């Protein structure tokens, strides 16, 4: 009675269940009253009672049993339970099938019928939807499963239904006995789309989405494998680093979209000239790499012949937007084991040889040798220049706006580092950032960038240039490995007065995974402070679901290589759609980089990506130009249409 009262009070039962419970409570009350009065009567009449005292509970139990029977019959309790089971069985989005020991269906629900391509009520031998080459293994699996009353769970199976449509399904099972005969219940879930999405992400992790070549991560893996084989079989491995000559001029004069078209053409050119057993990769920007394993007895001539073929391929003109351009490249060559025995040394030496080729006039190759003093001197000059660049005030920041395309409002800006050296002139970040990282100067430079950007953001907010300004800065792998990095961020916020939510730190997955456990802990500390974290250049390099889910990122920045032809390339559109779906499930915001046209903006809006950074809204600008750009934008937005 107490249990029934509590359940009724919670009001979590259906009306029919409530009525049934009231009937049972009345029966319980009647049984209780019977016990009391029968006990009193027995005590008063003594041993002559027609109802023995020991029999009172039995009679009370009979009363309660009759009450339960009346309640279940009157309120159709068993029928309701069966109806609920049938409802769940029918409406389940997963396929459900009851099969016998011969692998034939006895009962199926509509979801299974749709997967199998059969009509409702029709039974089927599961062999009909299993590929023929799997029939023998399937029969053995069913035999052992019924013999042991146990089947492997989360089993992935390829099926082809009666309409010829292939599916990948995940099967879970359980066994039960019906009228003395053992049957197996199969729960079948369609995971075809899930596997396709995972395949896209894997492809994204190992290939360059712009050119379709291997990316840096895959190249390093293949090079490591080749070096291991080289040690085992005493063979040689050729590594080439290729860099386009004057590629920056194409980007600056024609825009990144034209530059990306050029990179696609160059990737195809190198692939055609490279040997069939080689690995061609895009290492980033306009840098490509080639890996060739030499057969026993082959010498340096094989490597130089390949380099000559590639250079000869560049002799043809390339058409960009109806204009003809002559593009060349510089190639650095090193050969293992003479020039190095691990991936890092070989790539660095090939890079050194490549820069030697550039210094000697470009459009040529250079074999690495220990006497490349010119390259070493150049490296030393840049390293020494970086050590004094901060003291000489040679660094500056330019800012590129980030815009909400729905309202046109400026949501933030990314601060980008520039170096104008007194001795070397303007030095590209692609040239000096790697040297700064190798020398350890990047930590000091990175702190200056963060402090300068924070001060500028606070000034803009105070001056009313932008009410809600979030400033973004890039963080290097070296900074992330600094145990005091989060403390340095807190000091910058305290010194400048910038609110934590107004600072966004961007870093790539390749930087994050170097010391993952330490970096995750530090990122959690930064997020607890209120700082925003973004994964930069998503779509290149290491991009993986595991890394994105492991780190407390709030933003994903889609790399420009996925955006430049999103309105024309269904593959890039599919990848961007997958990234947006992933971000939505993880409750993350997405910002697209490299947006240059209205068509890009329209397509991204259709896909649900509204935060934009790119030439369409504004190029990277010095402080004065950025302030004027914001002022003009405010005037334009206030002007009546």
N, C-alpha and C positions, 0 to 999 in steps of 0.2 A: 504493500500500500504506500509506504514511504517512497519507494523507488518510482512508482507510477505517478505519485503526486509531484515529485521533482521533475520528471520528464514532461508532464503537462504544463508545469510552471515555466519551463524553458521555451515552450512553444516552438519546438523544432520538428514536430511531427506533422504529417499530413492529417487532414480532417478525419479520414477513415481510421487512421491509427489512433487518433485521440478518442474516437468513439469506442474502439476496441479496448483501449486502456481503461476507459470509464467502466465498461462492462466487467472487466477483470477485477477492478477495484471494488465494484459492488459485490462480486462473488467472494472476494477476500473478506469484505466486511461481514457478509452472511456467514462465512466459515468461522470467523472470529466470534460472532454472536452465538453461533451454535456451540462452540467450545465452552464459552462462559456459562451459558444456561445449562448445557448438558453436565458440566462439571458441578455446578451448584445443585442440580437435581440429583446427581449421583451421591453427593455428600449428604444430602438431606434424606434420601431413601436408604443409604447404606448399601450393604452387600446384596440386598434384594433387588437392586436396580437392574432393569432390563437392558441397560446400556453399560457394559463394563467400562471402567475408567480407562483401561489400557487401550480401548478401541476408539476413544474420542478423536485422536489425531487421524486415524484412518478415515473416519466419517468426514472429518474436516477436509482431508485430502480429496475425497470423492466429490465433495461439493465444489472445491476449487477446480478439479479436473473437468467437471461438467460445465463450469463457468467458462473455462478456457475453450472447450469444444464449441460452446454456443457462440463465444466471441469470434473465433476463427471462421465458423460457418456463416454466421450472420453478416460479418463484415468482409467476407471473401479475402481473408488475409493471404492465403496461399496463392490465390489467383492473382492478387496484386503483385506479389513478389515475382511470379512467373511473367506477368506483363512487363514489369520493369526489366527483367533479364532480356526478354525479347526485344524491348525497345533499345537497350544498350547494344545488343547483338546486331540489330538492324541498322542503327544510326552510326555505329563505329566507323571512323574514317580509315581504320586499319582493317585489312582483310582478315577474316576469321574463317577457318575451315576445320571440320572434324573429319579425320581420315582413319581408315582401318589399316590393318597390318599389311595389306596389299598396296598401300599408297593411293587408294581411291577415296574420293570425298564422299562423306555421308551427309554432311550438312555444311552449307556455306552462307555467308552474309553477302549483301549487295556489293560491298567494297571489294571482296575477294573475287566475285563474279566479274566485276569491271576489270580488275587486274588480269584475270585469266582470259577475258574475252568470251565468256559464256553467258547464257541467259539465266535468269533467276530460276531456281529449282532444278537446274541441270547439274548432274554429277559428272565428275571428270577424273580420269587417271592423271596424276601429277606428271607422269612421264611425258604427257602430251605437250607440256609447257617447259620441259627441261630440255636444253640443247642435247642432240643425239650423242655427242662425245662425252656427256656427263651421265648417261643412263646407268652404266655399270656401277660407278661410284655412288650414285643416288640410291640404287637398289640395296647396295651393301649398307649404306647409312641407315636406311629404313629398317633393314633386318636387325642390325645391331641395336638400334634405338628401341624397338619393340622387345627385343630380347632382354635388354637391361632396364627397360622402362625409363630411359634417360636419353635426351638428345642435346647436342651442343647448343648453347644459347647464343644470341646475337650472331647467328649464322648468316653470312651474306651469300646470296644465291643469284645467279643470272637466269632469267626466264625469258621465253618468247611466247606471247600469248597466241591465241588462235587467229588473231588478225595480223600476226607477224610483227607486232610491236615489242621491242626489247625493253626489259626493265631490270633494274638491280633492286632486289628486295632484301630486307633484314627479317629473319625468321626467329621467333621464340616459340617454345612449345611446352606442353605439359601433358601428362598421361592420366586417364581416368577409365574406370571400368563401368560399362553400361550393359546391364542384363548379362553379366558374366563374361563379356567380351571386352578386351582391352582396346581402347581407342586413343588417338593422339589429337589434341587441340593445337592448331598452328595459329599464331598471331603474326601476320605478314604485313610489313610496312614498306611502302615504296620509298626508296632512298636514292632514286635515279638523279633527281635534281640536286640533292645534297652532294652526291659524289661529283657531279659536274662542277658545282661551285668550288669544291675542294680541289678539283683538278685545275681550275682556273687560278686558284691561289698558289698552288704548287708551281704552275707555269710562271706565275708572277714572281715567285721566289727565285727561280733558276734562270729565267730568260729576261732579256731586255725587251720591254713591251713596245718600244718604239721601232726597233730594227728586227726583232725576232732572233737576234743572236744570243749566245750565252752572255750572262752578266758577270760581273767581277767575282761574285761568290762562286758560281759554277766553274769559272775559269781557274780559280785558285784550287778548288777541289780536284779538277782534272789534272792540273799541273802537279799537285802533290802525288796523285796516283802515278803519273808518268815518271816522276822522279824515283818513286819506289821501284817501279819496273826497271828503270835505268840502273839502279844499284844492284838489282837481282840478276840482270842479264848483261851488264857491262855495256850498255848502249848510251847514246847521246840524245839530248832533248834541246830543241831550238825554241827560244822564246823571242818574239818580236813585239815591240811596242810601236804603235803608229799614231801619229798626231797630225791632223789636217793643218796645212799652212794657211795662216790668215783667216781662220774660220771666224774669229771674232768680228772681222770686218763684215762678213755676211750677216751675222746676227744683228750688228749695230745698224747696218744700212737697210736691211730688208726685213728685219724682225725675226723672232724665234721660229715662227711657223715655216719660213723659208729655210732657215737653218736646219730644222728637223727634216724637211723634205730632202735636203742635201745629205744628211746623215743616213737616211734610208737608202738613197742611191749609192752612197759610198759603201754601206754594209753589203749590198748586193755585189758591188764590184769586187770587194775583197774576197767574198765567199766564192765567186767564180774563179778567181786566180789562185786560190789556196788549194793545196792537195786535198784529196777526198778524205784522208784519215786525220785531218787536222781539226783543231778547235779554234773557231773565230769568235771573239767576244768584244762587246762594247764595254769598256771599263768605266765610262762616265764622260759626259761632255762630248768632245770630238776625239776622244782617245779610244783606239782599238788595239786589240792584242791577238796574236796568233801563236798557237802551240803546235809543234810538229815533232813527232818522235822519229828519229833517224834509224834506218835499218843498220845492222852491223856492217862496218866498212864504209859507210857514207861519211863524207867530210863537210867542211865549211862551204864547199861549192854548191851543195844542195840548198843551203840557207840563202846564199847570195842569189841563186837563180830564182828562188821564190820571191825574194825582195824585188828583183828586177822585173818579174812578171807583174807584180802589183804596181810598181811605179809606171810601167808601160801602160797598164790599164787606166791610170789616171791621165794619160795623154789626151784622151777624148774629152770633148767639151760636155759640160752638164747644163741642161736647160732648166732654169728656174723662172717661172712666171713669164714664159715666152722670151727670156733673155738667156744668152749663152755665156757660160762662165768656165774658165779653166781653173781647176782645183788640183792642188798637189798635196803630197804628204811627205813627212819625214819619218824614217824608220830606224829604230835602234835594234840591234841584234845581239843576243848573248846566247851562249851554248853551254849547257851543263854536261859534265860536271866541272869543266875547266873554269867557267865564269861564276860558279856558285853551285851550292848543293841544297838550297832550300828556296821556297817560293818567294819570300820577301827579298832576299839578296838578288835573285835572278830578275825579278821585276824592277828592282831599283837600278840594277846595272843596265838592263835594257832601256830603262827610262833615261839614264845618263847618256847612253850611246845615241838615243833619239835626239836629245838636246844638242849633242855634239853635231849631229847631222843638220840640225836647224842652224847652228852657228856657222856651219861651213857653207851655207847658201840655200838650205832647204831643198826639197824635191830630190832627196837622195837617201841612201841608207848608210849606216855606220856600224861596223862591228865593234863590240865592246873590247877595250883593252885597259890594262892598268895604267896606261900613260895618258888617259883622258884628262889632262891637267886643265884644259880650258873649261870643261864642265865643272871640275872641282873648284876652280877659281870663281866661276859664276855663282856656284852654290855658296861659297864662302862670302862673296860680296853681298849676296842677299841676306845671309845669316847675320853678318855684321851690321848691315843696314837695319835689320829688324830690331837688333839690340838697342839701337839709338833712336829708332823711329818715334817712340813715344816721347822721349826727351826733346826731340826736334819738332814735335807737333806735326808730324807728317801724315798721321792718320786722320781720316774724316769719315763721317757717316752720310749715306744717302738713304732716303726713305721712300718706300713704295706703298701706296695706300691699299687698304683692304676694305671692301665695300659690300654692303648688303644689297644685292641686286633687286630685292623687292621694293625697298624704299629709296635706294640710292644713298643711304646714309653711310658715312665713314665709320666703320667699327674699330679700325686700328691701322697700324702701319708697321712694316717690317724694316728694322734698321740694318743696313748692309754696309760692310766695311770696305773702305777704299784706301789705297796707299799711293801717295805721290812722293817718291824718293828723290832727294836732292841729287844723288849720283845716278840712279837708274831710271829716273822719270816715273811715269805711271806704271805700276806693276799690277798685273792681274791677280785677283784673289786666288785663282786656280794655280798660280805659280808660287805665291809666297805663303799661302795657308799651309800647304804640306810641309814646307820648311819650318814654319813656326811651330807646327805640331811635333815635328821630329826633334827640334831643338828645345822644346819645352816652353818657348816664349808665348805659346798660344794662351796659356792660363792668364798671364799678365795682360795680354792684348784683349782677351775675352772679358776680363773684369772691367777694362776701360770701356769697351763697347757697351756693356750692360749699364755702367754708371752714366755714360754720356747719353745713351738712349733714354734712360729713366729721367734724367734732368730735363731733356728736351720735351718729353711727354708731359711732365708736370708743368713746364712753362706754357705749352700749348693749351692745357686745360685752364690754367690761370688766366691766360690771355683771351679765353673764350673762342679760340680757333676750333676747338672740338670738345663738346660736352663729355662725351664718353670715348676716351682714347685708350686703347690697349696697345702697348708697344711690344713687338716681337723681336727677339734676337736669337741668333743661332748659338748653340752650345756645342763645343767640340768633345770628342771622346776623352781627351786629356782633362778637360774641366770636370767631366762626369766622374772620373776616377779620383778626383781630389776629395779627400775625406771632409775637408772644411768648406766644400762648395756651398752647401745649404746655408751655412753661417755667413758666407760672403754675400749670398743673395739677400739675406735678412739685413745685413749691414747697408747694402745699396738702397733697400727700401726705406730703412730708417734715416739714412743720410739725405735722400732726395725728397722724402715725403710721398713717394709714389705708393698708391694702394696696391696690395698684393694682387688683387684681381685685375689690375691694369698691366701686369707684366706676364708675358707669354714666352716661355723658353722652348725653343725648337731644337730637336736633335734627331738624327737618323737612327734607324734600328741597328745599323752596323756599329754605331757608336755605343748604343745601349748594351749590346750583348757581350761586350768585351769582359765586363765584370758585373754580370747580371744581378747577382744577389746583393752586392753593395749598392748598385745603381737603383734597384727597385726600392731598397730601404730609404735611400736619399730622396727618390722621387716621392715616396709616400710622405716624407717630412715636408717637402716643398708644397705638396698639395694641401697638407694640413695647415700650412701657413696661408693658403688662399691663392697661391701662384698657379697659373694655367700652364699645362704641359701639352705640347703638340709633337706628333711624329711627322717629321719632315720628309719630303721626297718620296712619299708612299707610292709604290708602283715601280720602283727601281731597287736594285740591290737585294736586300735580305727579306723584303716584305713577307711577313708570315702572320697567320692568325694567332699563333702561340705567343709571339712577342707582343702583339697589340693587346691581347687580353691579359698578359702578365703585368704590364706596366699601367699605371693610373693616368693614361693619356685622356685628355678631354677633347682634343682636336686631332683630326687626321688631315694632313695637307697632301692632296693628290698631286703627283708630279706632273709637270707640264707635258711630258712625253705622252701622257694618256689623254691630254686635252686638245692638242693641236689639230687633230682631225676627227674629233669625237662626232662631229656632224656628218662625217663621211665613212667612218670606219666602224662597222658593227662590233668588231672584236673589242675595240677600246671602249665603246659604249657599254658592252656587256661587263667588262672589267670594272668600269666606274660604277655601274649599277650594283655590282656585287659588293664593292667597297661601301657604297651608301647603305645597302642592306645590312652589312656587317656593323657599320657605325650606328645605325638605328637600333639594332639589337643590343649594342653595348652602351647606348645612350651617350654617344659621342657626336660632336659637331664636325662638319667637314668643310674645308676650304679648298677651292680649286686654284692652282697656280697656272700661270702661262695662258690666261684667257685673253685673247687678242681680238676677237670679232663678236659682233652681235649674235651671229649664229651660235657661237660657243655659249654665250649667256643664255640664249633661248633654250638650247638643248639641256644645259645644266639645270635650268629652272624646271623643265619638264621632268627631269630625273629626281628633283627634290634637293638639289644643291644650290644654295643661295649666296653663300659667302664666296667672294671673288677677289682674286689678286692677279693683275696682269696688265699688259699694255692697253687693253680696252679702256680701262679707267685711268691708268697713269703709269708712267715709267718710273724707275728709281730717280728721286730728285734730291738736290741739295736742300738745306733747311729753308732758305728764302723762297726757292721755287715751290717747295711743298706748301709753305704757308700761303703763297699766292694762289696755288691750285685749290686749296681748301676754301679760301676767300671767294674765288670765282664760283666754286661749286655751291657755296651758301647762297650767293646772289642768284645763281641760276635756279636753285630749288625754291627760293622765295618768290621769283618772278611769276606772275599769274600766267596760266596757259591760255 
